[in-house]
Amino acid sequence: MSNRETLDVDVLIVGGGPAGMSAALRLAQLQKEKGGEPLAIAVLEKAREVGAHMLSGAVLDPSTLKDLIPDFKAKGAPLAADVQRDDIYFLTRTAKVRLPITPPFFQNHGNYLISLNKFVKWMGGLVEAEGIDIFTGFPATEVLFDSSGSGQPRVIGVRTGDRGIDKHGRKKATFEPGVDIHAKVTIFTDGVRGNLTKSLTRQLGLDEGRSPQIYAIGIKELWEVPAGRTQPGRVVHTMGYPLKNEEFGGGFIYSLNDNLVSLGIVTGLDYRDPMFDPHVSFQHLKRHPFVASMLEGATLVRYGAKALPEGGWYTVPKLYAAGALIGGDAAGLMNSERLKGIHLAMRSGMLAAETAFEAVRKGDTSEAALKVYEDRVNASAIRKELYPVRNVHQAFAYGSFAGAMFTGLSLFTRGWWFRDPLPAHGGWTRLRKLSEYYKDARPDTESTVNPVKIDRQLTFDRLTGVHYSGTRHPEDQPSHLVVHDASVCATRCREEFGNPCIRFCPANVYEMVDDGAGGKKLQINASNCVHCKTCDIMDPYQIIDWVPPEGGGGPQYEGM
Ligand SMILES: Cc1cc2nc3c(=O)[nH]c(=O)nc-3n(C[C@H](O)[C@H](O)[C@H](O)COP(=O)(O)OP(=O)(O)OC[C@H]3O[C@@H](n4cnc5c(N)ncnc54)[C@H](O)[C@@H]3O)c2cc1C
């Protein structure tokens, strides 16, 4: 007999980011507007407190916020600054050239600079004030299905992770089994490469006929600079150095209030060079004279990293199934051209809430009833914004110059091209073997091809970064980075790709250490993991599965 507890709700929201919190708030509003028997609603969040796993730039397009919370200023929305000025620079190794015009997609007049951590904490407060329970420290580990009917199985909720299992998989004295939460509708807003959305998509084939998702990794730091150094509300984006023409991405420098600067680099996880190292690229960006001068005498406050879904409209999976809806980054609803997803996540959360509310009230949460959500997304500002840029990231596969030309052209053609959709190569599929990429001289895979000096003032190693991310995981638990066949690492992967995990992981989770017999073996430092999901995306053999650690583990992105 299982002693697993069960909990029944009407609507369950998995993931308390902007999408999940917007869904919860919209449900509360609908209850008030429509009256009647109140719905039981719950939000599950893996972080130990609301907002702790939030990492974003962030420039907020307030269009959805205005619809969801029209009096957001009166309600104390934590807006760090109004955007005052936009600049785009093309960087060479030592110089910078300012673009004379800022293209429309990078114009941020009317937008706000925020800390997404603070913003989501504030939203969480509003949700709780409506009497909705947010269960923090509760990762969902499994989607629950009812396969008893004919046709596709129906989603009936999720199971949360067990607690109190030691690193050998044995139950400790503190063992508590996870809870089965049953819901009439489950809204999956578990963010980029969400573990549940990944499993749901695979099990129900929700990505059939869609282009493969393309991801990027964003590495970000928060700095406190000397007073007067920056003007709050200044938004700078950089192109070029330190990335090669074949590598997608660029830098961002956002000047917040209180002398804080949010600085980062976004790099496509569709690079070809197996020796490419996003973390090292970020250090190079900081050493560029333009950035270094801004950071002179400044103090590092926080570090973090997170993936982004960059593939756009053609990669969005089917957004509904019987008993289930998917929103936000989990559904790939991010505009890579604008580097913005918060307002789209919020909009999808609102639309999912409206659909779930109606379906539960009507007593019909079948696949056909929930299809209305996809119709709503198609008729909304989400499609309006994402459709014209549907091929933009894909165009960068032909190089940054071609990508930039295509982006410019898209402003007139609304994304049309002779081939539509443009071919998409998801994640690791573009990664070349060492022998293909470095035909003449195979690099030493223990070193970096483009090393950077770590001075611990401007540039930091990964471990110091992890310290500044506030990451904590109890050590005595099974590794939540599941490598299904670690023998590949020391043999095939070492030979073919030079163990790229030691470079693409921004938190030193993966190390190749001496095996005591003259060879190497993989060591997983799972407690360093900042939950960015890059390894799950970029591992060339797709043998790494990121699963949630015991509840509450992970980074503490205060102010990020
Ligand atoms: C470096 C960087 C810069 C960015 N800059 C901007 C910007 O300037 N403007 C902008 O608009 N957007 C920006 N974005 C994108 C934006 O942050 C995302 O689009 C947005 O956060 C998506 O919201 P979401 O709610 O869908 O997902 P998330 O914000 O990722 O939230 C998902 C939540 O689900 C939780 N979760 C995940 N799995 C589970 C589970 N199994 N159980 C329970 N909880 C779970 C997570 O802990 C998290 O709290 C940026 C992103 C990055 C990485």
The ligand as an ORCA input file, in Angstrom:
! r2SCAN-3c Opt
* xyz 0 1
  C      19.962     36.133    -19.698
  C      18.503     36.376    -20.022
  C      18.075     37.642    -20.341
  C      16.731     37.866    -20.633
  N      16.314     39.148    -20.867
  C      15.007     39.404    -21.017
  C      14.544     40.743    -21.103
  O      15.330     41.695    -21.017
  N      13.202     40.952    -21.262
  C      12.323     39.911    -21.341
  O      11.113     40.154    -21.489
  N      12.740     38.627    -21.268
  C      14.052     38.349    -21.098
  N      14.465     37.051    -20.957
  C      13.487     35.955    -21.107
  C      12.581     35.841    -19.889
  O      13.340     35.796    -18.702
  C      11.719     34.585    -20.014
  O      11.069     34.593    -21.266
  C      10.671     34.503    -18.904
  O      11.283     34.463    -17.642
  C       9.781     33.262    -19.096
  O       8.873     33.142    -18.022
  P       8.250     31.724    -17.623
  O       7.359     31.975    -16.484
  O       7.720     31.084    -18.824
  O       9.508     30.848    -17.189
  P      10.537     31.060    -16.003
  O      10.755     32.500    -15.749
  O      11.723     30.241    -16.343
  O       9.814     30.418    -14.743
  C       9.635     29.033    -14.634
  C       9.503     28.678    -13.169
  O       9.180     27.297    -13.075
  C       9.920     26.709    -12.033
  N      10.029     25.280    -12.315
  C      10.697     24.687    -13.317
  N      10.562     23.352    -13.265
  C       9.770     23.098    -12.210
  C       9.265     21.895    -11.647
  N       9.543     20.712    -12.168
  N       8.492     21.976    -10.540
  C       8.190     23.184     -9.985
  N       8.663     24.359    -10.485
  C       9.424     24.315    -11.595
  C      11.248     27.448    -12.081
  O      11.952     27.340    -10.851
  C      10.792     28.871    -12.362
  O      10.517     29.570    -11.180
  C      15.811     36.788    -20.653
  C      16.246     35.497    -20.314
  C      17.574     35.289    -19.994
  C      18.017     33.911    -19.601
*
